[in-house]
């Protein structure tokens, strides 16, 4: 809605942007879970907080 209403993008572009966000979020969560299982949550947060 932000892209379409505020930035006046086309509906197709807004839908593609939402799909790209959703895919990136899913990949990040799957990768993050695996990294947390492998290295531990504390070590992962220390390595990525910066």
PDB file of N, H, CA, C and O in Angstrom:
ATOM      1  N   UNK A   1       0.819  -1.180   0.000  1.00  0.00           N
ATOM      2  CA  UNK A   1       0.000   0.000   0.000  1.00  0.00           C
ATOM      3  C   UNK A   1       0.874   1.259   0.000  1.00  0.00           C
ATOM      4  O   UNK A   1       0.541   2.259  -0.636  1.00  0.00           O
ATOM      5  N   UNK A   2       1.986   1.193   0.716  1.00  0.00           N
ATOM      6  H   UNK A   2       2.257   0.380   1.233  1.00  0.00           H
ATOM      7  CA  UNK A   2       2.872   2.358   0.753  1.00  0.00           C
ATOM      8  C   UNK A   2       3.412   2.661  -0.640  1.00  0.00           C
ATOM      9  O   UNK A   2       3.391   3.809  -1.082  1.00  0.00           O
ATOM     10  N   UNK A   3       3.895   1.628  -1.331  1.00  0.00           N
ATOM     11  H   UNK A   3       3.913   0.695  -0.972  1.00  0.00           H
ATOM     12  CA  UNK A   3       4.449   1.858  -2.664  1.00  0.00           C
ATOM     13  C   UNK A   3       3.383   2.373  -3.622  1.00  0.00           C
ATOM     14  O   UNK A   3       3.624   3.294  -4.403  1.00  0.00           O
ATOM     15  N   UNK A   4       2.218   1.774  -3.553  1.00  0.00           N
ATOM     16  H   UNK A   4       2.022   1.026  -2.918  1.00  0.00           H
ATOM     17  CA  UNK A   4       1.167   2.147  -4.487  1.00  0.00           C
ATOM     18  C   UNK A   4       0.565   3.509  -4.162  1.00  0.00           C
ATOM     19  O   UNK A   4       0.411   4.346  -5.051  1.00  0.00           O
ATOM     20  N   UNK A   5       0.221   3.738  -2.890  1.00  0.00           N
ATOM     21  H   UNK A   5       0.347   3.059  -2.167  1.00  0.00           H
ATOM     22  CA  UNK A   5      -0.484   4.966  -2.530  1.00  0.00           C
ATOM     23  C   UNK A   5       0.445   6.156  -2.314  1.00  0.00           C
ATOM     24  O   UNK A   5       0.169   7.250  -2.807  1.00  0.00           O
ATOM     25  N   UNK A   6       1.525   5.961  -1.594  1.00  0.00           N
ATOM     26  H   UNK A   6       1.749   5.073  -1.193  1.00  0.00           H
ATOM     27  CA  UNK A   6       2.406   7.090  -1.262  1.00  0.00           C
ATOM     28  C   UNK A   6       3.420   7.401  -2.353  1.00  0.00           C
ATOM     29  O   UNK A   6       3.702   8.565  -2.637  1.00  0.00           O
ATOM     30  N   UNK A   7       3.963   6.356  -2.960  1.00  0.00           N
ATOM     31  H   UNK A   7       3.733   5.411  -2.729  1.00  0.00           H
ATOM     32  CA  UNK A   7       4.985   6.576  -3.980  1.00  0.00           C
ATOM     33  C   UNK A   7       4.438   6.490  -5.401  1.00  0.00           C
ATOM     34  O   UNK A   7       5.174   6.685  -6.368  1.00  0.00           O
ATOM     35  N   UNK A   8       3.148   6.199  -5.524  1.00  0.00           N
ATOM     36  H   UNK A   8       2.550   6.041  -4.738  1.00  0.00           H
ATOM     37  CA  UNK A   8       2.449   6.159  -6.809  1.00  0.00           C
ATOM     38  C   UNK A   8       3.079   5.163  -7.785  1.00  0.00           C
ATOM     39  O   UNK A   8       3.211   5.445  -8.976  1.00  0.00           O
ATOM     40  N   UNK A   9       3.460   4.011  -7.271  1.00  0.00           N
ATOM     41  H   UNK A   9       3.352   3.782  -6.304  1.00  0.00           H
ATOM     42  CA  UNK A   9       3.986   2.941  -8.115  1.00  0.00           C
ATOM     43  C   UNK A   9       2.827   2.160  -8.713  1.00  0.00           C
ATOM     44  O   UNK A   9       1.691   2.255  -8.249  1.00  0.00           O
ATOM     45  N   UNK A  10       3.125   1.402  -9.731  1.00  0.00           N
ATOM     46  H   UNK A  10       4.048   1.326 -10.108  1.00  0.00           H
ATOM     47  CA  UNK A  10       2.078   0.571 -10.336  1.00  0.00           C
ATOM     48  C   UNK A  10       1.744  -0.588  -9.403  1.00  0.00           C
ATOM     49  O   UNK A  10       2.531  -0.944  -8.526  1.00  0.00           O
ATOM     50  N   UNK A  11       0.576  -1.164  -9.605  1.00  0.00           N
ATOM     51  H   UNK A  11      -0.064  -0.875 -10.317  1.00  0.00           H
ATOM     52  CA  UNK A  11       0.170  -2.299  -8.777  1.00  0.00           C
ATOM     53  C   UNK A  11       1.084  -3.494  -8.996  1.00  0.00           C
ATOM     54  O   UNK A  11       1.366  -4.236  -8.055  1.00  0.00           O
ATOM     55  N   UNK A  12       1.542  -3.687 -10.207  1.00  0.00           N
ATOM     56  H   UNK A  12       1.312  -3.085 -10.971  1.00  0.00           H
ATOM     57  CA  UNK A  12       2.447  -4.796 -10.506  1.00  0.00           C
ATOM     58  C   UNK A  12       3.783  -4.656  -9.790  1.00  0.00           C
ATOM     59  O   UNK A  12       4.320  -5.630  -9.262  1.00  0.00           O
ATOM     60  N   UNK A  13       4.312  -3.446  -9.776  1.00  0.00           N
ATOM     61  H   UNK A  13       3.877  -2.654 -10.204  1.00  0.00           H
ATOM     62  CA  UNK A  13       5.578  -3.211  -9.087  1.00  0.00           C
ATOM     63  C   UNK A  13       5.425  -3.406  -7.588  1.00  0.00           C
ATOM     64  O   UNK A  13       6.293  -3.993  -6.942  1.00  0.00           O
ATOM     65  N   UNK A  14       4.315  -2.913  -7.030  1.00  0.00           N
ATOM     66  H   UNK A  14       3.609  -2.437  -7.554  1.00  0.00           H
ATOM     67  CA  UNK A  14       4.080  -3.078  -5.603  1.00  0.00           C
ATOM     68  C   UNK A  14       3.960  -4.550  -5.237  1.00  0.00           C
ATOM     69  O   UNK A  14       4.472  -4.974  -4.201  1.00  0.00           O
ATOM     70  N   UNK A  15       3.294  -5.326  -6.071  1.00  0.00           N
ATOM     71  H   UNK A  15       2.878  -4.981  -6.913  1.00  0.00           H
ATOM     72  CA  UNK A  15       3.156  -6.766  -5.819  1.00  0.00           C
ATOM     73  C   UNK A  15       4.504  -7.465  -5.920  1.00  0.00           C
ATOM     74  O   UNK A  15       4.801  -8.348  -5.115  1.00  0.00           O
ATOM     75  N   UNK A  16       5.320  -7.088  -6.891  1.00  0.00           N
ATOM     76  H   UNK A  16       5.079  -6.371  -7.546  1.00  0.00           H
ATOM     77  CA  UNK A  16       6.645  -7.689  -7.040  1.00  0.00           C
ATOM     78  C   UNK A  16       7.545  -7.323  -5.867  1.00  0.00           C
ATOM     79  O   UNK A  16       8.324  -8.156  -5.404  1.00  0.00           O
ATOM     80  N   UNK A  17       7.448  -6.101  -5.386  1.00  0.00           N
ATOM     81  H   UNK A  17       6.815  -5.424  -5.762  1.00  0.00           H
ATOM     82  CA  UNK A  17       8.254  -5.684  -4.238  1.00  0.00           C
ATOM     83  C   UNK A  17       7.852  -6.457  -2.992  1.00  0.00           C
ATOM     84  O   UNK A  17       8.715  -6.850  -2.207  1.00  0.00           O
ATOM     85  N   UNK A  18       6.553  -6.682  -2.797  1.00  0.00           N
ATOM     86  H   UNK A  18       5.853  -6.362  -3.435  1.00  0.00           H
ATOM     87  CA  UNK A  18       6.093  -7.456  -1.652  1.00  0.00           C
ATOM     88  C   UNK A  18       6.581  -8.896  -1.756  1.00  0.00           C
ATOM     89  O   UNK A  18       7.008  -9.473  -0.757  1.00  0.00           O
ATOM     90  N   UNK A  19       6.527  -9.479  -2.939  1.00  0.00           N
ATOM     91  H   UNK A  19       6.180  -9.010  -3.751  1.00  0.00           H
ATOM     92  CA  UNK A  19       6.999 -10.849  -3.129  1.00  0.00           C
ATOM     93  C   UNK A  19       8.494 -10.953  -2.851  1.00  0.00           C
ATOM     94  O   UNK A  19       8.939 -11.917  -2.228  1.00  0.00           O
ATOM     95  N   UNK A  20       9.271  -9.977  -3.304  1.00  0.00           N
ATOM     96  H   UNK A  20       8.910  -9.194  -3.810  1.00  0.00           H
ATOM     97  CA  UNK A  20      10.717  -9.982  -3.056  1.00  0.00           C
ATOM     98  C   UNK A  20      11.005  -9.859  -1.563  1.00  0.00           C
ATOM     99  O   UNK A  20      11.895 -10.535  -1.046  1.00  0.00           O
ATOM    100  N   UNK A  21      10.261  -9.003  -0.869  1.00  0.00           N
ATOM    101  H   UNK A  21       9.539  -8.454  -1.289  1.00  0.00           H
ATOM    102  CA  UNK A  21      10.424  -8.863   0.580  1.00  0.00           C
ATOM    103  C   UNK A  21      10.111 -10.175   1.285  1.00  0.00           C
ATOM    104  O   UNK A  21      10.856 -10.602   2.168  1.00  0.00           O
ATOM    105  N   UNK A  22       9.015 -10.814   0.899  1.00  0.00           N
ATOM    106  H   UNK A  22       8.411 -10.467   0.183  1.00  0.00           H
ATOM    107  CA  UNK A  22       8.598 -12.053   1.537  1.00  0.00           C
ATOM    108  C   UNK A  22       9.625 -13.165   1.316  1.00  0.00           C
ATOM    109  O   UNK A  22       9.917 -13.925   2.239  1.00  0.00           O
ATOM    110  N   UNK A  23      10.169 -13.266   0.116  1.00  0.00           N
ATOM    111  H   UNK A  23       9.931 -12.648  -0.634  1.00  0.00           H
ATOM    112  CA  UNK A  23      11.188 -14.277  -0.183  1.00  0.00           C
ATOM    113  C   UNK A  23      12.458 -14.008   0.615  1.00  0.00           C
ATOM    114  O   UNK A  23      13.052 -14.936   1.164  1.00  0.00           O
ATOM    115  N   UNK A  24      12.876 -12.751   0.685  1.00  0.00           N
ATOM    116  H   UNK A  24      12.394 -11.997   0.239  1.00  0.00           H
ATOM    117  CA  UNK A  24      14.086 -12.402   1.449  1.00  0.00           C
ATOM    118  C   UNK A  24      13.889 -12.665   2.933  1.00  0.00           C
ATOM    119  O   UNK A  24      14.808 -13.138   3.602  1.00  0.00           O
ATOM    120  N   UNK A  25      12.704 -12.366   3.459  1.00  0.00           N
ATOM    121  H   UNK A  25      11.958 -11.982   2.916  1.00  0.00           H
ATOM    122  CA  UNK A  25      12.427 -12.613   4.868  1.00  0.00           C
ATOM    123  C   UNK A  25      12.454 -14.115   5.166  1.00  0.00           C
ATOM    124  O   UNK A  25      13.013 -14.536   6.179  1.00  0.00           O
ATOM    125  N   UNK A  26      11.864 -14.906   4.306  1.00  0.00           N
ATOM    126  H   UNK A  26      11.410 -14.564   3.483  1.00  0.00           H
ATOM    127  CA  UNK A  26      11.857 -16.350   4.497  1.00  0.00           C
ATOM    128  C   UNK A  26      13.270 -16.916   4.439  1.00  0.00           C
ATOM    129  O   UNK A  26      13.647 -17.737   5.276  1.00  0.00           O
ATOM    130  N   UNK A  27      14.042 -16.485   3.464  1.00  0.00           N
ATOM    131  H   UNK A  27      13.735 -15.818   2.784  1.00  0.00           H
ATOM    132  CA  UNK A  27      15.424 -16.963   3.350  1.00  0.00           C
ATOM    133  C   UNK A  27      16.239 -16.563   4.567  1.00  0.00           C
ATOM    134  O   UNK A  27      17.037 -17.357   5.065  1.00  0.00           O
ATOM    135  N   UNK A  28      16.051 -15.350   5.047  1.00  0.00           N
ATOM    136  H   UNK A  28      15.403 -14.705   4.642  1.00  0.00           H
ATOM    137  CA  UNK A  28      16.775 -14.896   6.228  1.00  0.00           C
ATOM    138  C   UNK A  28      16.417 -15.683   7.473  1.00  0.00           C
ATOM    139  O   UNK A  28      17.284 -16.004   8.285  1.00  0.00           O
ATOM    140  N   UNK A  29      15.147 -15.992   7.622  1.00  0.00           N
ATOM    141  H   UNK A  29      14.442 -15.732   6.962  1.00  0.00           H
ATOM    142  CA  UNK A  29      14.738 -16.764   8.795  1.00  0.00           C
ATOM    143  C   UNK A  29      15.266 -18.188   8.734  1.00  0.00           C
ATOM    144  O   UNK A  29      15.733 -18.719   9.742  1.00  0.00           O
ATOM    145  N   UNK A  30      15.196 -18.806   7.571  1.00  0.00           N
ATOM    146  H   UNK A  30      14.816 -18.374   6.753  1.00  0.00           H
ATOM    147  CA  UNK A  30      15.710 -20.169   7.447  1.00  0.00           C
ATOM    148  C   UNK A  30      17.220 -20.212   7.669  1.00  0.00           C
ATOM    149  O   UNK A  30      17.731 -21.101   8.351  1.00  0.00           O
ATOM    150  N   UNK A  31      17.913 -19.264   7.098  1.00  0.00           N
ATOM    151  H   UNK A  31      17.498 -18.542   6.544  1.00  0.00           H
ATOM    152  CA  UNK A  31      19.360 -19.193   7.271  1.00  0.00           C
ATOM    153  C   UNK A  31      19.720 -18.873   8.716  1.00  0.00           C
ATOM    154  O   UNK A  31      20.643 -19.465   9.277  1.00  0.00           O
ATOM    155  N   UNK A  32      18.997 -17.945   9.313  1.00  0.00           N
ATOM    156  H   UNK A  32      18.247 -17.465   8.857  1.00  0.00           H
ATOM    157  CA  UNK A  32      19.261 -17.574  10.698  1.00  0.00           C
ATOM    158  C   UNK A  32      19.047 -18.724  11.658  1.00  0.00           C
ATOM    159  O   UNK A  32      19.829 -18.912  12.591  1.00  0.00           O
ATOM    160  N   UNK A  33      17.997 -19.494  11.439  1.00  0.00           N
ATOM    161  H   UNK A  33      17.362 -19.341  10.682  1.00  0.00           H
ATOM    162  CA  UNK A  33      17.747 -20.657  12.298  1.00  0.00           C
ATOM    163  C   UNK A  33      18.870 -21.676  12.197  1.00  0.00           C
ATOM    164  O   UNK A  33      19.299 -22.239  13.204  1.00  0.00           O
ATOM    165  N   UNK A  34      19.336 -21.907  10.999  1.00  0.00           N
ATOM    166  H   UNK A  34      18.987 -21.449  10.181  1.00  0.00           H
ATOM    167  CA  UNK A  34      20.430 -22.877  10.815  1.00  0.00           C
ATOM    168  C   UNK A  34      21.727 -22.371  11.428  1.00  0.00           C
ATOM    169  O   UNK A  34      22.469 -23.134  12.047  1.00  0.00           O
ATOM    170  N   UNK A  35      21.997 -21.084  11.254  1.00  0.00           N
ATOM    171  H   UNK A  35      21.394 -20.464  10.752  1.00  0.00           H
ATOM    172  CA  UNK A  35      23.210 -20.522  11.850  1.00  0.00           C
ATOM    173  C   UNK A  35      23.133 -20.535  13.372  1.00  0.00           C
ATOM    174  O   UNK A  35      24.135 -20.797  14.037  1.00  0.00           O
ATOM    175  N   UNK A  36      21.968 -20.257  13.925  1.00  0.00           N
ATOM    176  H   UNK A  36      21.154 -20.044  13.384  1.00  0.00           H
ATOM    177  CA  UNK A  36      21.810 -20.283  15.375  1.00  0.00           C
ATOM    178  C   UNK A  36      21.978 -21.693  15.913  1.00  0.00           C
ATOM    179  O   UNK A  36      22.552 -21.879  16.986  1.00  0.00           O
ATOM    180  N   UNK A  37      21.492 -22.679  15.194  1.00  0.00           N
ATOM    181  H   UNK A  37      21.025 -22.528  14.323  1.00  0.00           H
ATOM    182  CA  UNK A  37      21.652 -24.069  15.629  1.00  0.00           C
ATOM    183  C   UNK A  37      23.115 -24.496  15.541  1.00  0.00           C
ATOM    184  O   UNK A  37      23.595 -25.267  16.372  1.00  0.00           O
ATOM    185  N   UNK A  38      23.811 -23.994  14.537  1.00  0.00           N
ATOM    186  H   UNK A  38      23.420 -23.368  13.862  1.00  0.00           H
ATOM    187  CA  UNK A  38      25.207 -24.406  14.341  1.00  0.00           C
ATOM    188  C   UNK A  38      26.176 -23.704  15.295  1.00  0.00           C
ATOM    189  O   UNK A  38      27.055 -24.341  15.876  1.00  0.00           O
ATOM    190  N   UNK A  39      26.008 -22.370  15.454  1.00  0.00           N
ATOM    191  H   UNK A  39      25.294 -21.853  14.982  1.00  0.00           H
ATOM    192  CA  UNK A  39      26.973 -21.593  16.220  1.00  0.00           C
ATOM    193  C   UNK A  39      26.481 -21.167  17.596  1.00  0.00           C
ATOM    194  O   UNK A  39      27.278 -20.750  18.436  1.00  0.00           O
ATOM    195  N   UNK A  40      25.193 -21.266  17.833  1.00  0.00           N
ATOM    196  H   UNK A  40      24.545 -21.606  17.151  1.00  0.00           H
ATOM    197  CA  UNK A  40      24.619 -20.808  19.093  1.00  0.00           C
ATOM    198  C   UNK A  40      24.091 -19.394  18.964  1.00  0.00           C
ATOM    199  O   UNK A  40      24.642 -18.574  18.229  1.00  0.00           O
ATOM    200  N   UNK A  41      23.019 -19.117  19.686  1.00  0.00           N
ATOM    201  H   UNK A  41      22.572 -19.783  20.284  1.00  0.00           H
ATOM    202  CA  UNK A  41      22.352 -17.825  19.563  1.00  0.00           C
ATOM    203  C   UNK A  41      23.230 -16.662  20.019  1.00  0.00           C
ATOM    204  O   UNK A  41      23.266 -15.619  19.367  1.00  0.00           O
ATOM    205  N   UNK A  42      23.932 -16.836  21.127  1.00  0.00           N
ATOM    206  H   UNK A  42      23.902 -17.683  21.657  1.00  0.00           H
ATOM    207  CA  UNK A  42      24.750 -15.738  21.665  1.00  0.00           C
ATOM    208  C   UNK A  42      25.877 -15.394  20.699  1.00  0.00           C
ATOM    209  O   UNK A  42      26.124 -14.219  20.428  1.00  0.00           O
ATOM    210  N   UNK A  43      26.546 -16.384  20.191  1.00  0.00           N
ATOM    211  H   UNK A  43      26.345 -17.338  20.411  1.00  0.00           H
ATOM    212  CA  UNK A  43      27.644 -16.144  19.248  1.00  0.00           C
ATOM    213  C   UNK A  43      27.141 -15.505  17.952  1.00  0.00           C
ATOM    214  O   UNK A  43      27.809 -14.644  17.380  1.00  0.00           O
ATOM    215  N   UNK A  44      25.972 -15.928  17.495  1.00  0.00           N
ATOM    216  H   UNK A  44      25.429 -16.628  17.960  1.00  0.00           H
ATOM    217  CA  UNK A  44      25.397 -15.366  16.281  1.00  0.00           C
ATOM    218  C   UNK A  44      25.039 -13.884  16.465  1.00  0.00           C
ATOM    219  O   UNK A  44      25.305 -13.064  15.587  1.00  0.00           O
ATOM    220  N   UNK A  45      24.446 -13.556  17.587  1.00  0.00           N
ATOM    221  H   UNK A  45      24.229 -14.222  18.300  1.00  0.00           H
ATOM    222  CA  UNK A  45      24.094 -12.155  17.849  1.00  0.00           C
ATOM    223  C   UNK A  45      25.342 -11.307  17.968  1.00  0.00           C
ATOM    224  O   UNK A  45      25.383 -10.193  17.447  1.00  0.00           O
ATOM    225  N   UNK A  46      26.347 -11.805  18.634  1.00  0.00           N
ATOM    226  H   UNK A  46      26.314 -12.711  19.058  1.00  0.00           H
ATOM    227  CA  UNK A  46      27.602 -11.048  18.770  1.00  0.00           C
ATOM    228  C   UNK A  46      28.241 -10.816  17.400  1.00  0.00           C
ATOM    229  O   UNK A  46      28.781  -9.739  17.143  1.00  0.00           O
ATOM    230  N   UNK A  47      28.184 -11.810  16.527  1.00  0.00           N
ATOM    231  H   UNK A  47      27.746 -12.684  16.736  1.00  0.00           H
ATOM    232  CA  UNK A  47      28.817 -11.687  15.213  1.00  0.00           C
ATOM    233  C   UNK A  47      28.057 -10.741  14.283  1.00  0.00           C
ATOM    234  O   UNK A  47      28.663 -10.097  13.426  1.00  0.00           O
ATOM    235  N   UNK A  48      26.743 -10.654  14.445  1.00  0.00           N
ATOM    236  H   UNK A  48      26.251 -11.177  15.141  1.00  0.00           H
ATOM    237  CA  UNK A  48      25.956  -9.865  13.515  1.00  0.00           C
ATOM    238  C   UNK A  48      25.548  -8.499  14.043  1.00  0.00           C
ATOM    239  O   UNK A  48      25.039  -7.676  13.282  1.00  0.00           O
ATOM    240  N   UNK A  49      25.756  -8.242  15.309  1.00  0.00           N
ATOM    241  H   UNK A  49      26.170  -8.910  15.927  1.00  0.00           H
ATOM    242  CA  UNK A  49      25.378  -6.944  15.873  1.00  0.00           C
ATOM    243  C   UNK A  49      26.523  -5.968  15.697  1.00  0.00           C
ATOM    244  O   UNK A  49      27.474  -5.957  16.479  1.00  0.00           O
ATOM    245  N   UNK A  50      26.428  -5.189  14.714  1.00  0.00           N
ATOM    246  H   UNK A  50      25.655  -5.198  14.079  1.00  0.00           H
ATOM    247  CA  UNK A  50      27.546  -4.289  14.555  1.00  0.00           C
ATOM    248  C   UNK A  50      27.367  -3.273  13.588  1.00  0.00           C
ATOM    249  O   UNK A  50      28.263  -2.455  13.378  1.00  0.00           O
TER     250      UNK A  50
END
